[in-house]
C-alpha cells in the first residue's frame, strides 16, 4: 500500500534484546542471537504490524534482525547494508572498558572510526545507499540501534532507542511520524546524548 502522499514511509524496528545489548557490549557485525526476552519483544510487535500493508519488508542479514522480523511479521528480504556498524577490533568489548575518548565519540555519534571496522561516514553511506534505492511507499526495516539512530538523525531527530523499538518516519518530508519504545537497553548500552529522548 503506497503512502498517501507518494513519499517513502519507513517503519524502523530495532531488533529485540540480545546478550550483547543486555550486557552492554559492542556487537556490530557479530551474529549474536536474541535472548528469550528479545524474542518476546519481537513477538510483541506483531499486533502493531498485523493490520498494516507494506510495499517492502526488509531486514539486516544478521540473525538478531532476521529473527525479529520473522517473529514480528514474517519472512523479510535481507540486505547486508542494513547491518549495524562494524566495530572491528572493538567488537565484543564491554562499554565500560572503552576509553573516555571512544565513549564520547560513540555517544556523540560522530567523529568515530573503529579500528579494522567502519567509520560513521562509512555507515551513513552504506545505509543511505539502501534507502535511496527504495521506491515510494511504506517499507518496514528490521535493523539495529546505530542504523535507527542514523536514519532518525537524518530527519532531524536524534534517538538512541531501546531494543524492540518502532519508529515511523516520513523519509521524503524528513519528519518523525511516531515512536513506540520497547523495553530494553538503549542502543549498545550507550547513554543518551544531552537533549535527546531516552526511550522507556
N, C-alpha and C positions, 0 to 999 in steps of 0.2 A: 504494500500500500504506500504509494508515494505521498510524501508530506504535502500538506495542503498548499503551501506556498512554493513548492518546487525546489526547496532547499534540501540540503543533506542534514538530516537529523540523526545525531549519533547517541546511542544508548551505551554508555561506557560502564562496564562492570569490572570491578576489581575482583579477582579470584578469591575463593574462601581461604580461611586460615590454613597455614602450613606450619610445620615445625620451625622453619626459619623465621616466619613473621611472629610466631608466638615467642620464640627465643631471642628476638631482636638481633638477627644475624643477616648479613647481606647474601641474598640468594642469587640474584642476577639470572644467569643462564643455567644455573644448577637445576636439574629437573626433579625438584622435590615434590612429594605428593601433598594432598590435602590431609589435614587431621580429621578425626571424626566430627569435631565442631565445624571445621571448614566445609565438610560435606553437608552438614545441617544448614549452614549459611547459604550454600549454593541452592539447596532444595527450597529454602525459604523465599528465594527469588522467583520460583516458578509461578506462583499465583500473580505476581506483578507483571509477568511477561505473557502469561497464558492468553489473555484477551487481546493481545497486540498482534499486528501483522507487520512483518519486516521485509524489506527488499533484499536484505543480506544479513546473514548470521555468521559472524567471523570470530576466530579465536587465534591467540598465540598458539604456536605448536608445542609449548611446554605443557606437561600433563596437568599441572595445577589449574591452568586456564581451560584446557580441553575438558577436564573432569567437571569443572564448574559449569561450563556450557552444557554438557550432557545432562547434568542434574537440574539445571535451571530451565533448559529449553529443549535440547535435542542435539543432533549431530551438527557441529559447525563446520564451516570451511576454514582450514587452518592456514595461517600465513606467519612466517617467522619474523616479519617486520613488526609484528605486534608484541614481540618479546620484551621483557624487562631489559633495562640497561645491562650490558656485560660489565661486571665489576672486575674482571680479570683476576689478578693476583689477590684481590681483596675478597673474593667470593668465599663465603663460609665464615668470615670473621665476625665476631660479635661487635655491635655498635660501640660498646663501652671500651673496646680495645683500640679503636681508631684514635689517632692524634687529634688535638683540637682543630688544626687546620683542615683536616679531612672532614671532620664532623661539621665544621662551619660551612665548607663548600657544598657538602651534600644537603645540609639544611637550607641553604640559600638556593640550591638547585641551579647553580651556575658556576662557571669558572672551575670546573672539575673535569679531570680526565683520569680514568682508572688505569693503573699500570697494567699493561698487557690486555686492556679492555677498551671500553668506549669512553668518549667524552660526551658531555651533554649535547654538543653540536652534532656529534655522530648520531645520538639517539633521536634528536629532533629531525634530522634529515631522513633517517630511516622511517620513522613513524609518519611523517608528513608525505613521504612518497607513497605510502599506502592510502592515506586519507584522500590525497589529491586525486587518486585514481578511482574513487567511488563515484557512482552515478547518483543523480538526485534521488532522494527517497529516504527511507528510515532504515538504519543499519544498527545492529547491536554488536558490540565489540567486547568479547571476553578477554581481558588483558591484565595488566599489572599496575601496581601503585605508581611507578615512575611514569608510565605511559598515560595514565589517567591524569596525573598532575601536569604533565606536559600539555596535554590537549585542553585541560581546563584553563591553564595559563594562557593559551593561545586565544581564548575567548574572554580574557580579562579577569579571570578568577585565579586563585592560587590555592589549590586544595590538596593537602595530604589527606588521604581517605583511608578509613579502616577497611579491613578485608570484608568482602561481601557487600560493598557499597555500589549503588547505582546512581550515576549522574547522567542527565539528559541535556544535550546541548544542541542548539541550532547552529550548525557549523558555519553556514554562509552568512548568517546575521551576527555571528560571533557573540552568542548570548547563551547564558545558562538558563535552561528551562525548569529543571527540577533536580532535587538531590534527595536520595534516600540512603541513609548511612546503615552499614552493617555494624555488627558488634565485634570488634577485634582491634588488634594493634594498628596504629596508624602506619603509613607506608614505610616499610623496612624498620619500623620501630623508631623513626626519627621524630624529634619534637617538631611541632607545627611552627612555622616562621611567624614572627611578630605580625599581628594584624590579620593573619589567616585563620579561617574557621578550623577548629579541630573537631572532627566528627565524633559523635557518640550516638 
